Amino acid sequence: RDLPTLADLGFAPSNLPEIAMPTGSDGAHALFDEFLDRIGDYGQRRDFPALRGPSYLSVHLRFGTISIRTLARAAHETVLRGGAASAGAAVWLSELIWRDFYFMILHHHPRVAESKSFHPEYDGLRWVAPQTGERYFQAWCEASTGYPLVDAAMRQIRQSGYMHNRLRMVTASFLVKDLGVDWRRGEQYFADQLNDFDFAANNGGWQWAASTGCDAQPYFRIFNPVTQSEKFDPNGQFIRKYLPELARLSDKYLHAPWTAPEAVLAEAGVRLGENYPRPIVQHDVARQETLARYAVVKTPKAKAAARAKLAEEES
């Protein structure tokens, strides 16, 4: 009798063969060996999505095809040996430690698995109105925000099931602090899209970006999507790969197409509002709205009330 297909078992079709992801423990160790040859450059290259900087081992850690102890031991030994590779290995080891830090948070504070903020006062945040929030969220998911680095990153995750770590921070910050959408919606979207999805790391990363988590970025630290783009994709290699409709724009205008003169846009074949969207929000205005939103829950009275409620729930 015929064996059941993946569809019969409830699995949706995937594009894993197209991605050509190395699989199994052999694939994981091949990636690891390749990374060890360039680990010394990790600290300098890890934030640039167009460069081969990360180890690309996250999916293997997620599914256990390589051991975290193997990676941590190799990084630690490289640091102890000193030399040119030690600095990059130290930075990478610190990133591995962040991963286990979030496991620890989940173990000791299981309430974060109940869609609650690590700092309870942030559960009182008032997000944008539902109808506006839904429109913003869909634009974010569909890579139609009008901010090229954000849109390129969102196309990356939809096409490959992967997103560069710097871009996870940028896109999360944009959804929460530019669009005013509840971080939990982005957390769930990443959970649905990422091949390397791990609850503790995903929740920890989103709460870090939303400033609701343990050791999170301060609420007033709000990534500017244009300056992040200029800093970490200065030549636009990443943006042009995922947004070919902007490929003919010069580096000067690629990061913020709405600043380009009409003649420049026309020459590059860019028609704002037609083949590429205008910005969905103004960053400077959104920043002020976010500061006001967070200030409400940061008052001593609001914090005390939230902690009293938490104590009551846990008693």
C-alpha positions as CSV (number, residue, x, y, z in Angstrom):
1,R,0.0,0.0,0.0
2,D,1.2,3.5,-0.8
3,L,2.9,5.4,2.0
4,P,1.3,8.7,3.1
5,T,2.6,11.9,1.6
6,L,3.7,14.9,3.6
7,A,0.4,16.6,2.6
8,D,-1.5,13.6,4.0
9,L,0.3,14.1,7.3
10,G,-0.7,17.7,7.5
11,F,2.6,19.3,6.4
12,A,2.3,22.3,4.0
13,P,4.5,22.3,0.9
14,S,7.8,24.1,1.4
15,N,10.6,25.5,-0.7
16,L,13.5,23.8,1.3
17,P,14.9,22.2,-1.9
18,E,15.2,25.6,-3.5
19,I,16.9,27.1,-0.4
20,A,19.5,24.3,-0.6
21,M,19.9,24.3,3.2
22,P,22.5,21.8,4.4
23,T,20.6,19.2,6.5
24,G,21.3,16.7,9.2
25,S,24.4,16.5,11.4
26,D,26.7,16.2,8.3
27,G,25.2,19.5,7.0
28,A,25.6,21.1,10.4
29,H,29.2,20.2,10.8
30,A,30.0,21.3,7.3
31,L,28.6,24.7,8.1
32,F,30.4,24.8,11.4
33,D,33.8,23.9,9.8
34,E,33.3,26.6,7.2
35,F,32.4,29.1,9.9
36,L,35.5,28.3,12.0
37,D,37.6,29.4,9.1
38,R,36.1,32.9,9.3
39,I,35.2,33.2,13.0
40,G,37.8,35.8,13.6
41,D,35.8,38.2,11.4
42,Y,32.5,37.5,13.1
43,G,32.5,40.7,15.2
44,Q,33.1,42.9,12.2
45,R,30.8,41.2,9.7
46,R,27.9,39.9,11.8
47,D,25.7,43.1,11.5
48,F,25.9,43.4,7.7
49,P,23.2,41.3,6.0
50,A,24.8,41.3,2.6
51,L,28.0,39.7,4.0
52,R,28.6,36.1,5.0
53,G,29.0,36.9,8.7
54,P,26.7,34.7,10.8
55,S,27.3,30.9,11.3
56,Y,23.9,30.0,9.9
57,L,23.7,27.3,12.5
58,S,20.6,28.5,14.2
59,V,18.3,26.0,12.5
60,H,20.6,23.1,13.5
61,L,20.7,24.2,17.1
62,R,16.9,24.4,17.0
63,F,16.6,20.8,15.8
64,G,19.5,19.3,17.6
65,T,21.6,18.4,14.6
66,I,24.6,20.0,16.4
67,S,25.1,20.5,20.1
68,I,25.3,23.9,21.8
69,R,28.1,22.4,23.9
70,T,30.2,21.6,20.8
71,L,29.8,25.2,19.6
72,A,30.5,26.8,23.0
73,R,33.5,24.6,23.6
74,A,35.0,25.5,20.2
75,A,34.4,29.2,20.7
76,H,35.9,29.1,24.3
77,E,39.0,27.2,23.2
78,T,39.5,29.7,20.3
79,V,39.3,32.6,22.8
80,L,41.8,30.9,25.2
81,R,44.3,30.3,22.3
82,G,44.4,34.0,21.6
83,G,45.5,35.2,18.2
84,A,43.5,36.8,15.4
85,A,40.4,34.7,15.7
86,S,39.9,35.2,19.4
87,A,38.1,38.5,19.3
88,G,35.5,37.2,16.9
89,A,35.1,34.0,18.8
90,A,34.4,35.9,22.0
91,V,31.6,37.9,20.4
92,W,30.1,34.7,19.0
93,L,30.3,33.0,22.4
94,S,28.4,35.9,23.9
95,E,25.7,35.4,21.3
96,L,25.4,31.7,22.2
97,I,25.1,32.7,25.9
98,W,22.2,35.0,25.0
99,R,20.4,32.0,23.6
100,D,20.7,30.1,26.8
101,F,19.9,33.2,28.8
102,Y,16.5,33.2,27.2
103,F,16.0,29.6,28.1
104,M,16.7,30.5,31.7
105,I,14.2,33.3,31.6
106,L,11.5,31.0,30.2
107,H,12.3,28.4,33.0
108,H,12.2,30.9,35.9
109,H,9.4,33.1,34.5
110,P,7.0,30.8,32.6
111,R,4.5,33.7,32.5
112,V,6.2,34.9,29.4
113,A,4.8,31.8,27.7
114,E,1.4,33.2,28.4
115,S,1.8,36.2,26.1
116,K,2.7,38.4,29.1
117,S,5.5,40.9,29.3
118,F,8.5,40.1,31.6
119,H,8.0,43.5,33.2
120,P,4.3,43.5,34.0
121,E,3.7,47.2,33.7
122,Y,4.2,46.9,30.0
123,D,1.1,44.8,29.7
124,G,-0.7,48.1,30.1
125,L,0.6,49.6,26.9
126,R,-2.1,51.0,24.6
127,W,-1.4,50.1,21.1
128,V,-2.7,51.8,18.0
129,A,-6.4,51.5,17.2
130,P,-7.3,48.0,16.0
131,Q,-8.3,48.9,12.5
132,T,-5.1,51.0,12.0
133,G,-3.1,48.3,13.7
134,E,-4.4,45.6,11.3
135,R,-3.6,47.7,8.3
136,Y,-0.1,48.4,9.6
137,F,0.5,44.8,10.5
138,Q,-0.5,43.5,7.0
139,A,1.7,46.1,5.3
140,W,4.6,44.9,7.5
141,C,3.9,41.2,6.7
142,E,3.6,42.0,3.0
143,A,6.9,44.0,2.9
144,S,4.9,47.1,1.9
145,T,6.0,49.7,4.6
146,G,7.9,51.9,2.2
147,Y,11.1,51.5,4.2
148,P,13.5,49.5,2.0
149,L,15.5,47.7,4.6
150,V,12.4,46.7,6.5
151,D,10.7,45.5,3.3
152,A,13.8,43.6,2.1
153,A,14.1,41.8,5.4
154,M,10.4,40.9,5.4
155,R,10.8,39.4,1.9
156,Q,13.8,37.5,3.1
157,I,11.8,35.7,5.8
158,R,8.9,35.0,3.5
159,Q,11.1,33.6,0.8
160,S,13.6,31.7,2.9
161,G,12.3,31.1,6.4
162,Y,15.4,32.9,7.6
163,M,16.1,36.5,8.7
164,H,19.5,38.0,9.5
165,N,19.7,38.8,13.3
166,R,20.3,42.5,12.8
167,L,17.2,42.7,10.7
168,R,15.2,40.8,13.2
169,M,15.9,43.7,15.6
170,V,15.2,46.3,13.0
171,T,11.9,44.8,11.8
172,A,10.7,44.2,15.3
173,S,11.5,47.7,16.4
174,F,9.7,49.0,13.4
175,L,6.5,47.1,14.0
176,V,6.4,48.0,17.7
177,K,7.9,51.4,17.9
178,D,7.1,52.9,14.4
179,L,3.8,51.3,13.8
180,G,2.6,50.9,17.4
181,V,1.5,47.3,16.9
182,D,1.6,44.8,19.8
183,W,4.8,42.9,19.8
184,R,2.9,39.6,20.3
185,R,1.6,39.8,16.7
186,G,5.2,40.0,15.4
187,E,6.3,37.2,17.7
188,Q,3.6,34.9,16.3
189,Y,4.4,35.9,12.7
190,F,8.1,35.0,13.2
191,A,7.0,31.7,14.9
192,D,5.0,30.9,11.8
193,Q,7.7,31.9,9.3
194,L,11.2,31.0,10.8
195,N,12.8,27.6,10.1
196,D,14.9,28.2,13.2
197,F,11.9,29.1,15.4
198,D,12.6,28.5,19.1
199,F,10.1,29.8,21.5
200,A,12.5,31.1,24.2
201,A,14.8,32.9,21.7
202,N,11.9,34.3,19.7
203,N,10.0,35.6,22.7
204,G,13.2,37.0,24.3
205,G,14.1,38.7,21.1
206,W,10.7,40.3,20.6
207,Q,10.5,41.4,24.3
208,W,14.0,42.8,23.9
209,A,13.0,44.9,20.9
210,A,9.7,46.0,22.5
211,S,11.6,46.9,25.8
212,T,9.2,44.7,27.8
213,G,11.7,42.0,28.5
214,C,14.6,41.2,30.9
215,D,17.8,43.2,30.0
216,A,15.9,44.7,27.1
217,Q,16.8,47.8,25.2
218,P,15.5,51.0,26.9
219,Y,12.0,52.0,25.7
220,F,13.4,55.3,24.4
221,R,15.9,53.5,22.1
222,I,14.1,53.4,18.8
223,F,15.9,52.2,15.7
224,N,15.7,54.7,12.8
225,P,15.1,52.4,9.8
226,V,16.9,54.7,7.4
227,T,20.1,55.2,9.4
228,Q,20.1,51.4,10.2
229,S,19.9,50.9,6.4
230,E,22.7,53.3,5.6
231,K,24.9,51.9,8.3
232,F,24.5,48.2,7.8
233,D,23.7,48.0,4.0
234,P,25.6,51.0,2.8
235,N,25.9,49.8,-0.8
236,G,22.4,48.5,-0.9
237,Q,23.4,44.9,-1.8
238,F,20.9,43.3,0.4
239,I,18.1,45.7,-0.5
240,R,18.7,45.3,-4.2
241,K,18.6,41.5,-3.9
242,Y,15.2,41.4,-2.3
243,L,13.7,44.6,-3.8
244,P,14.7,44.5,-7.5
245,E,12.1,47.3,-8.2
246,L,14.5,49.7,-6.5
247,A,17.7,48.2,-7.9
248,R,18.4,51.2,-10.3
249,L,18.3,53.8,-7.6
250,S,21.6,55.2,-6.5
251,D,23.0,54.5,-3.0
252,K,22.2,58.1,-2.2
253,Y,18.4,57.6,-2.5
254,L,18.0,53.8,-2.1
255,H,17.6,53.9,1.7
256,A,14.9,56.6,1.5
257,P,13.3,56.6,-2.0
258,W,10.8,59.3,-1.1
259,T,13.6,61.8,-0.8
260,A,14.7,61.4,-4.4
261,P,13.7,64.0,-7.0
262,E,11.0,62.9,-9.4
263,A,13.4,62.9,-12.3
264,V,15.7,60.5,-10.4
265,L,12.8,58.2,-9.6
266,A,11.6,58.2,-13.2
267,E,15.0,57.3,-14.5
268,A,15.3,54.4,-12.1
269,G,11.8,53.2,-13.0
270,V,10.4,53.8,-9.5
271,R,6.9,55.0,-9.2
272,L,6.1,55.7,-5.5
273,G,2.6,54.5,-4.6
274,E,2.5,52.2,-7.6
275,N,5.5,49.8,-7.9
276,Y,6.9,50.7,-4.5
277,P,4.9,52.1,-1.6
278,R,5.4,55.5,0.0
279,P,6.4,55.3,3.7
280,I,3.5,54.1,5.8
281,V,4.4,56.4,8.7
282,Q,6.9,59.2,9.3
283,H,9.6,57.9,11.6
284,D,10.1,61.2,13.6
285,V,6.3,61.5,14.3
286,A,6.0,57.8,15.2
287,R,9.0,58.1,17.6
288,Q,7.2,60.8,19.6
289,E,4.0,58.8,19.7
290,T,6.0,55.8,21.0
291,L,7.7,57.8,23.7
292,A,4.3,59.1,24.9
293,R,2.9,55.5,24.8
294,Y,5.6,54.1,27.0
295,A,5.8,57.1,29.3
296,V,2.3,56.2,30.6
297,V,3.3,52.8,31.9
298,K,6.6,54.0,33.2
299,T,5.1,56.1,36.0
300,P,5.7,54.9,39.6
301,K,2.0,54.5,40.1
302,A,1.5,52.3,37.0
303,K,4.5,50.2,37.8
304,A,3.3,49.7,41.4
305,A,-0.2,48.7,40.3
306,A,1.2,46.2,37.7
307,R,3.5,44.6,40.2
308,A,0.7,44.4,42.8
309,K,-1.5,42.6,40.3
310,L,1.3,40.2,39.4
311,A,1.9,39.4,43.1
312,E,-1.9,38.7,43.4
313,E,-1.9,36.4,40.4
314,E,1.1,34.4,41.7
315,S,-0.1,34.1,45.3
